[in-house]
């Protein structure tokens, strides 16, 4: 049973910039740069028939390419930090694409996503990192020049059931056309 999610791939040059931020944070398990992505909609463990239905439904999405801007770092989890992420500017085209994917997944019977969509790229998962260590890391590395790229497609990723961080496989790609 595949574990599926939709997302945006990150171009190599942006991955390189983000990978340079690795290190210097106790308790961090850094994500390999080839697994960087922006999750649009987590789908979960799906049987083969449902996976095929989802894959074919995604071809209905008709959106134009748009700019994606990586603009800084933050942590998720508050006083008990669980991840360091690169933030993505929540542009109108990005938010509309995510909302359409959410509607499509609900239309085929999946439960609504329980969390608010906050576009980001996970750089590290944290285990036993203190909020002080994370604050120190963010104060040293948190600012970097914004990087932008054009999203020309979104993809259906699969992953094996494991402790997050990949490897992720592109199962199908859906072009964003002018």
Steps between C-alpha positions, in 0.01 A plus 500: 500500500671821392520811721422791270513878502500779245774758495734732319854398419784734594754584225859389556639853541247576777573161661869590503432830679277327756746214554766757597287572809550148634693441821554678827180390674516226764220243469435574131456224243566682172293414194702405192480782242366265231192456722421871539149585383194709585213272607172619353271225630589195709282212384626211710504123461277418203407173329598454136152567359466828690855598403412456132181704545695780669772498234248527217293768678802725542525539121186717522690777677537791258732764644771727367866490609577734790788635702592334827706708741710345779538778754649395833512243777279419796424209727177310554397383842535805725662416835547139390648556153452210260627637167706773337348616174567744219191715463325550168313823426127411486423644155149498356577240226665267754212526745243448221680189373514355851130577556404332173699189593328496839155517334590217260618275784180565696293432188637146484421447866816590692458686827589870494860582588504566874769767497506843343716511188829675577724472194852394595795273426599278792876518550536306826290297738587566862539253784592631843593841362435776752313813404818690599715296257246563224485873578881519487507312170231725347676815616821386325349343185146632480565780256613425151423672170163393363508243224225472241415246235214435262276205578426349160345180634386330815555133569350201673765363734512165675705404799549185695362487851796619703607775733457798260761650278479276194596354273218637288411375154321705234210279392351748254547862394234754406605792284388852577428649158477854368 
